[in-house]
Amino acid sequence: MFDIVWIALAFALGLGARQIGLPPLVGYLVGGFMLHAFGAREDALIAELSNIGITLLLFTIGLKLKLKSLAQPHVWGTAALHMVAVMALLVPLLLALAGLGLPLLAGADLGTAALVAFALSFSSTVFAVKVLEEKGEMGSLYGTVAIGILIIQDLAAVLFLAFSAGKIPTLWALLLLLLIPARRLLLWLLSRAGHGELLLLFGLTLAIGTSELFELVHMKGDLGAILIGVMVATHPKASELAKSLLDLKDLLLVGFFLSIGLQGAPSPAMILFALGLVLVLPYKWYLFQRLMLWFGLRGRTAFLGGLTLANYSEFGLIVAAVGVENGWLAPQWLAVVALALAFSFIAAAPATSRSHSWHEAMSDWLRRRERTKRLPEEAEIDPGDANAMVVGMGRIGCGAYDELAHERGLRPVGVDADPDTIQRHQRQGRYVVQGSATDADFWHRLHLDDGHMRLVLLAMPRVSENLFAAEHLVKEGFTGTIGAIAKYPDDEQVLRAAGVQLVFNLYAEAGAGFAQHVCSGQKSVADLP
């Protein structure tokens, strides 16, 4: 009975957090603190939900691992140097505060300071993904760089979890090497799991089953979950499997966030200390930005990427929980890290919502700090002799590109922010370049002043993206024809006011095109059955 009340409270507070623009997990943490204040304590159900949620979280991280992208210096280099620099700031700071007699840090030694600093060096994957998805910028360069950095951080946390157990593997652990030849069978099963509940069950069996196997031979189950994810990550359905597990993983993680709050209600001193840790966030953002610039990324990529990562992480909570469980940290640190996480989300939410306007204001300052030698994906963009452009190479953009190239006799160039999408189109013979239409600098780097370009089609799914692109095309002096897609009549008006001459309403035109296509296949309307 009480478990249902706890879940209902988590829903209510999670919904409240979302209504004010925060991730629901902030509400779950608050719910845990409230339940503890009323005398509730963690039970078996919440603990089990927590453990399964963490296992699925690690498994989905493994599914997203792309070793090629993680091997790039601006990804692993930024992640590693940032973690070292944050710890280099926080460890002496925490020890100095302990020396001043701060009650919360009484008796803190180098090991305590290092573990707390390590937990606070991570950035939140949950928050970053939420922000990038809401902006429609998961495939943008700054988005892919930020996700790569987060995965490197997560791997560091997984290594910590693997070695924190302090267990000596049994000789039976050698049998785990059989998972390598079993990979072919696993990929075969994944291919035949379909797209519904069987795919979900396969993912659950793979993640939880491998975790249990590792535990049986005295190895950390978390390590098994991420390794089995890596083993099947190259399969074409790996991303679909990750998406099918996404909602279930987030649901089960509710148990983890509730259990953190149930560890103990925060004292005023803990709240003040956690608020003080919020002052470290500008340092985290500035450091991310400087490192990305140093590795050859542009100012916009560095600014937006750094802002997306300027927060504390749920993985920091996991590290702190392991530290408390092993007796390396006092239980009060779990509440402090949880509060710091919640406060960082509260501070970061309005900042990320204004990120593009802030970048516009700081763009000149950022350009002066860019390196002369940039990464290839950040170089100037020359469309060559193309006389038409399609921005957004999804299904609609791809169809528009082929129509222009094969039926209209034009020489189009496609633009997309997702490197994987670009490579797929290039393999199919289309001329596609990388660029984000919501990047003001992209329009500065794009050479449209030679008079070749006559037509630009904006085929992105969000009207805000098409509107941004149209405004910057006009601002850059483009005099050709601009066309854009829209879904609603009021979107059409907004786009035309921004300088779009031709607007294609997807819903209205799709119905008319469908009827025209069917009728054109008949000799007359009378021939229709």
C-alpha positions in Angstrom: 0.0 0.0 0.0 2.7 2.5 1.0 4.7 1.7 -2.2 1.7 2.9 -4.3 1.5 6.1 -2.2 5.3 6.7 -2.8 4.9 6.2 -6.5 1.9 8.5 -6.6 3.9 11.2 -4.7 6.8 10.8 -7.1 4.5 11.3 -10.1 2.9 14.4 -8.6 6.3 16.0 -7.7 7.8 14.9 -11.0 5.0 16.5 -12.9 5.4 19.7 -10.9 9.1 19.8 -11.7 8.3 19.4 -15.4 5.8 22.2 -15.3 8.5 24.7 -14.3 11.0 23.4 -16.8 13.0 21.0 -14.7 13.7 17.3 -15.2 11.2 15.2 -13.3 14.1 13.6 -11.3 14.3 16.8 -9.2 10.7 16.1 -8.1 11.6 12.5 -7.3 14.5 13.7 -5.0 12.2 16.1 -3.2 9.7 13.3 -2.8 12.4 11.1 -1.2 13.3 13.9 1.3 9.6 14.4 2.1 9.0 10.7 2.7 11.9 10.5 5.0 10.7 13.5 7.0 7.4 11.6 7.5 9.3 8.6 8.9 9.4 6.5 5.7 12.4 4.3 5.0 13.6 2.5 1.9 12.0 -1.0 1.3 12.8 -4.0 -0.9 10.7 -2.8 -3.8 12.3 0.6 -4.1 15.8 -0.9 -3.7 15.0 -3.5 -6.5 13.6 -0.8 -8.8 16.7 1.3 -8.1 19.2 -1.6 -9.0 17.4 -2.5 -12.2 17.1 1.1 -13.3 20.9 1.6 -12.9 21.6 -1.7 -14.8 19.4 -0.5 -17.7 21.1 2.9 -17.6 24.5 1.4 -18.0 23.3 -1.0 -20.7 21.8 1.8 -22.8 25.1 3.7 -22.4 26.9 0.7 -23.9 24.4 0.6 -26.8 25.3 4.2 -27.7 29.1 3.7 -27.6 30.7 4.6 -30.9 34.4 4.1 -30.4 35.3 6.0 -33.6 33.6 9.2 -32.3 34.9 8.7 -28.8 38.5 8.4 -30.0 38.5 12.0 -31.3 40.9 14.1 -29.2 38.3 16.9 -28.7 36.0 14.4 -27.1 38.1 12.3 -24.8 40.7 15.0 -24.3 38.1 17.6 -23.2 36.4 15.0 -20.9 39.6 13.8 -19.3 41.2 17.3 -18.8 38.0 18.7 -17.5 37.6 16.0 -14.8 41.2 16.5 -13.7 40.8 20.3 -13.6 37.5 20.2 -11.6 39.1 17.8 -9.1 42.2 20.1 -8.9 39.9 22.9 -7.8 37.6 21.0 -5.5 40.0 18.8 -3.6 42.1 21.7 -2.2 38.9 23.8 -1.6 37.3 21.0 0.4 40.4 20.4 2.4 40.8 24.1 3.1 37.2 24.3 4.3 37.8 21.2 6.5 40.8 23.0 8.0 38.6 26.0 8.8 36.4 23.8 10.9 33.3 23.6 8.7 31.1 21.1 10.6 30.0 19.2 7.5 33.7 18.6 6.6 34.8 17.7 10.1 37.4 14.9 9.9 37.5 15.0 6.1 40.8 13.7 4.7 42.3 13.6 1.2 40.3 10.4 0.3 37.0 12.0 1.2 37.8 15.2 -0.7 38.9 13.3 -3.8 35.8 11.1 -3.8 33.4 14.0 -3.4 35.3 16.0 -6.1 35.2 13.0 -8.4 31.4 12.7 -7.9 30.9 16.4 -8.7 33.1 16.3 -11.8 30.4 14.6 -13.9 27.8 16.3 -16.0 24.2 15.0 -16.3 23.4 12.8 -19.3 19.6 13.0 -18.4 19.6 16.8 -18.4 21.7 17.1 -21.6 19.6 14.7 -23.6 16.4 16.4 -22.4 17.7 19.9 -23.5 19.1 18.7 -26.8 15.9 16.8 -27.7 13.6 19.7 -26.8 15.8 22.0 -29.1 15.9 19.4 -31.8 19.7 19.6 -31.7 20.7 16.0 -30.8 22.4 15.7 -34.2 24.1 19.1 -34.1 27.9 19.2 -33.8 27.8 20.6 -30.3 25.2 18.0 -29.3 27.3 15.1 -30.5 30.4 16.4 -28.9 28.6 16.9 -25.6 27.1 13.4 -25.7 30.6 12.0 -26.5 32.1 13.8 -23.5 29.2 12.5 -21.3 29.9 8.9 -22.4 33.6 9.3 -21.5 32.6 10.5 -18.1 30.1 7.7 -17.7 32.8 5.2 -18.6 35.0 6.6 -15.8 32.1 6.1 -13.4 31.6 2.6 -14.6 35.3 1.8 -14.0 35.0 3.2 -10.5 31.9 1.1 -9.9 33.7 -2.0 -11.2 36.7 -1.6 -8.9 34.7 -0.4 -5.9 33.2 -3.7 -5.1 36.5 -5.0 -3.7 35.7 -8.5 -4.8 38.2 -11.0 -6.2 36.7 -12.8 -9.2 36.5 -16.6 -9.0 38.1 -18.9 -11.6 34.6 -19.3 -13.1 35.0 -15.7 -14.3 37.1 -17.0 -17.2 33.9 -18.5 -18.6 32.7 -15.0 -19.3 35.1 -15.0 -22.3 32.5 -17.2 -23.9 30.4 -14.1 -24.4 32.8 -13.1 -27.3 31.9 -16.1 -29.6 28.3 -15.9 -28.4 28.1 -12.4 -29.9 27.0 -13.7 -33.3 24.1 -15.6 -31.7 23.1 -12.4 -29.8 23.2 -10.3 -32.9 21.1 -13.0 -34.7 18.5 -12.9 -32.0 18.4 -9.1 -32.0 17.7 -9.2 -35.8 14.7 -11.5 -35.2 13.3 -9.8 -32.1 11.0 -7.6 -34.2 10.0 -4.1 -33.2 7.6 -4.6 -30.3 7.5 -6.3 -26.9 10.0 -9.0 -28.0 12.7 -6.4 -28.6 12.0 -5.0 -25.1 12.2 -8.4 -23.5 15.4 -9.2 -25.3 17.0 -6.0 -24.0 15.9 -6.7 -20.5 17.1 -10.3 -20.6 20.5 -9.2 -22.0 21.1 -6.4 -19.5 19.9 -8.0 -16.3 21.0 -11.5 -17.3 24.6 -10.4 -18.0 24.7 -8.3 -14.8 23.6 -11.4 -12.8 26.3 -13.6 -14.5 29.0 -11.1 -13.5 27.7 -11.0 -9.9 27.8 -14.9 -9.8 31.5 -14.9 -10.4 32.2 -12.0 -8.0 32.5 -9.3 -10.6 30.5 -6.0 -10.6 27.2 -6.5 -12.4 27.3 -2.9 -13.7 30.4 -3.7 -15.7 28.7 -6.6 -17.3 25.7 -4.5 -18.3 27.8 -1.9 -20.1 30.1 -4.5 -21.8 27.2 -6.5 -23.2 25.7 -3.2 -24.5 29.0 -2.4 -26.3 29.1 -5.9 -27.8 25.8 -5.4 -29.6 26.2 -1.6 -30.2 27.2 -2.1 -33.9 24.0 -3.8 -34.8 21.6 -1.6 -36.9 18.8 -2.1 -34.4 21.0 -1.0 -31.4 19.6 2.5 -31.4 16.0 1.1 -31.7 16.7 -1.1 -28.7 18.0 1.8 -26.7 14.9 3.8 -27.5 12.6 0.9 -26.5 14.3 0.7 -23.1 14.3 4.5 -22.6 10.9 5.0 -20.9 11.3 1.8 -18.8 14.8 2.8 -17.7 13.6 6.3 -16.7 10.6 4.7 -14.8 12.8 2.3 -12.9 15.3 5.1 -12.0 12.5 6.7 -10.1 13.3 4.1 -7.4 16.9 5.2 -7.3 16.1 8.9 -6.9 13.5 8.2 -4.2 16.0 6.0 -2.4 18.5 8.8 -2.3 16.0 11.1 -0.6 15.0 8.3 1.8 18.6 8.2 3.1 18.0 11.3 5.2 16.4 14.7 5.3 19.0 17.5 4.6 19.9 19.9 7.4 20.2 23.7 6.9 24.0 23.3 6.8 23.7 20.7 4.0 21.4 23.0 2.0 23.8 26.0 2.3 26.8 23.8 1.4 25.0 22.5 -1.7 24.0 26.0 -2.7 27.7 27.0 -2.4 28.6 24.2 -4.8 26.3 25.9 -7.4 29.0 28.6 -7.6 31.4 26.0 -9.1 29.1 25.6 -12.2 30.3 28.8 -14.0 33.9 27.3 -13.6 32.7 24.0 -15.1 31.1 25.9 -18.1 34.1 28.2 -18.7 36.5 25.2 -18.5 34.5 23.2 -21.0 34.4 26.2 -23.3 38.1 26.9 -23.1 39.1 23.2 -23.7 36.8 22.9 -26.7 38.2 26.1 -28.2 41.7 24.8 -27.5 40.9 21.5 -29.4 39.9 23.5 -32.5 36.1 23.8 -32.1 34.4 27.1 -33.0 33.1 29.5 -30.4 29.5 28.5 -30.9 30.1 24.8 -30.5 32.3 25.5 -27.4 29.8 27.9 -25.8 26.6 25.8 -26.3 28.4 22.5 -25.5 29.8 23.9 -22.3 26.5 25.4 -21.3 24.8 22.0 -21.9 27.4 20.3 -19.6 27.5 22.9 -16.8 25.6 20.9 -14.2 26.1 18.0 -11.8 25.2 14.4 -12.7 23.0 11.5 -11.6 26.2 9.5 -12.0 27.7 11.6 -9.3 24.9 10.4 -7.1 25.7 6.8 -7.9 29.3 7.3 -7.1 28.4 8.9 -3.8 26.0 6.1 -3.0 28.7 3.5 -3.5 31.0 5.6 -1.3 28.5 5.6 1.5 27.8 1.9 1.0 31.5 1.1 1.3 32.0 3.4 4.3 34.3 5.8 2.4 31.8 8.7 2.8 29.6 9.8 5.6 25.8 9.3 4.8 25.3 13.1 4.9 27.3 13.5 1.6 24.6 11.6 -0.3 22.1 14.3 0.6 24.6 17.1 -0.2 25.3 15.7 -3.7 21.6 15.1 -4.3 20.8 18.7 -3.4 23.7 20.0 -5.5 22.3 18.0 -8.4 18.8 19.5 -8.0 20.1 23.0 -7.5 22.4 22.7 -10.6 19.3 21.7 -12.7 17.4 24.7 -11.4 20.3 27.0 -12.3 21.0 25.4 -15.7 17.4 25.2 -17.0 16.9 29.0 -17.7 20.5 29.3 -18.9 20.1 26.6 -21.6 16.7 28.0 -22.7 18.4 31.3 -23.5 21.6 29.7 -24.9 21.2 30.9 -28.5 20.5 34.5 -27.6 23.4 34.5 -25.2 25.6 33.2 -27.9 24.5 35.9 -30.3 25.5 38.5 -27.7 28.9 36.9 -27.1 29.7 35.7 -30.7 32.2 38.4 -31.4 34.1 37.8 -28.2 34.1 34.1 -28.9 35.3 34.4 -32.4 38.4 36.3 -31.2 39.3 33.3 -29.1 39.0 30.7 -31.8 42.0 28.9 -33.0 43.1 29.6 -36.6 43.3 25.9 -37.4 39.9 24.3 -37.0 38.6 20.8 -37.1 37.4 19.7 -40.6 33.7 19.8 -39.5 34.1 23.4 -38.4 35.8 24.7 -41.6 34.3 27.2 -44.1 31.5 25.8 -46.2 31.7 26.2 -50.0 28.6 24.8 -51.8 30.6 24.8 -55.1 28.5 25.2 -58.3 25.3 24.1 -56.6 22.3 26.3 -57.6 19.8 24.8 -55.1 20.0 23.9 -51.4 17.9 21.6 -49.2 18.3 22.2 -45.5 17.4 19.1 -43.4 18.0 15.8 -45.2 15.3 13.7 -43.5 12.7 11.9 -45.5 11.1 15.1 -46.8 14.4 16.7 -47.6 15.8 13.6 -49.3 12.7 13.5 -51.5 13.0 17.2 -52.4 16.7 16.7 -53.2 16.0 13.8 -55.6 13.2 15.8 -57.3 15.4 18.8 -57.8 18.3 16.7 -59.1 16.6 14.2 -61.3 13.3 15.9 -62.4 14.1 19.6 -62.4 17.7 19.5 -63.7 19.1 21.5 -60.8 22.4 20.9 -59.0 21.3 20.7 -55.3 23.4 20.5 -52.2 22.0 19.1 -49.0 22.7 20.3 -45.5 22.3 18.3 -42.3 23.7 18.4 -38.8 23.9 14.7 -38.2 27.2 13.1 -39.4 25.7 9.7 -39.8 22.9 11.1 -42.0 25.5 12.9 -44.1 27.6 9.7 -44.6 24.5 7.7 -45.6 23.5 10.3 -48.2 27.1 10.6 -49.5 27.3 6.8 -50.0 24.1 7.1 -52.0 25.6 9.7 -54.3 24.1 12.9 -52.9 26.2 16.0 -52.3 25.5 16.8 -48.6 27.5 19.0 -46.3 27.4 19.3 -42.5 25.9 22.3 -40.8 23.3 23.3 -38.2 20.6 25.6 -39.5 20.1 27.0 -36.0 23.8 28.0 -35.9 24.1 31.7 -36.8 27.8 31.1 -37.6 26.8 28.5 -40.1 25.2 31.1 -42.3 28.4 33.3 -41.9 30.5 30.3 -43.0 28.3 29.4 -45.9 29.3 31.1 -49.1 26.2 32.2 -51.0 27.6 35.4 -52.4 28.7 34.1 -55.8 25.3 34.3 -57.4 24.9 30.6 -58.1 22.3 29.8 -55.5 18.8 30.4 -56.7 16.6 28.2 -54.4 16.8 27.2 -50.8 14.3 24.7 -49.4 13.9 24.5 -45.6 12.8 21.0 -44.8 13.4 20.7 -41.0 10.6 19.3 -38.8 10.3 22.3 -36.4 8.9 25.6 -37.6 11.3 27.4 -35.2 14.3 25.9 -37.0 12.9 26.9 -40.4 12.1 30.3 -39.2 15.6 30.8 -37.8 17.1 29.7 -41.1 14.9 32.0 -43.1 15.7 35.0 -41.0 19.4 34.4 -41.3 19.2 33.8 -45.1 17.6 37.2 -45.4 20.1 38.8 -43.0 23.0 37.4 -45.1 21.5 39.1 -48.2 20.2 36.0 -50.1 18.0 37.2 -52.9 16.8 33.9 -54.4 13.6 31.9 -53.6 13.1 30.5 -50.2 10.7 27.6 -49.6 9.8 25.9 -46.3 7.5 23.2 -44.9 4.9 23.9 -42.2 2.3 21.9 -40.4 -0.3 24.5 -39.3 -1.8 27.6 -40.9 -0.4 30.0 -38.3 3.1 28.6 -39.0 2.6 29.6 -42.7 1.9 33.2 -41.7 5.0 33.4 -39.5 7.3 32.0 -42.2 6.0 34.3 -44.9 6.5 37.3 -42.5 10.1 36.2 -42.2 10.7 36.2 -46.0 9.7 32.7 -47.1 8.0 33.0 -50.5 6.7 29.5 -50.8 5.3 27.5 -47.9 4.3 23.8 -48.2 1.7 22.7 -45.6 2.5 19.1 -45.0 -1.0 18.0 -43.8 -3.0 19.9 -46.4 -0.7 19.2 -49.4 -0.1 15.5 -48.5 -3.8 14.8 -48.8 -4.1 16.6 -52.1 -1.0 14.9 -53.4 -2.3 11.5 -52.3 -5.6 11.9 -54.2 -3.8 13.3 -57.3 -1.4 10.4 -57.3 -4.1 7.7 -57.1 -6.3 9.5 -59.7 -3.4 10.0 -62.1 -3.0 6.2 -62.2 -6.5 5.7 -63.6 -7.7 6.6 -67.1 -10.6 8.5 -65.6 -12.4 8.9 -62.4 -15.0 6.5 -63.7 -12.3 3.7 -63.7 -12.0 4.0 -59.9 -13.6 0.9 -58.2 
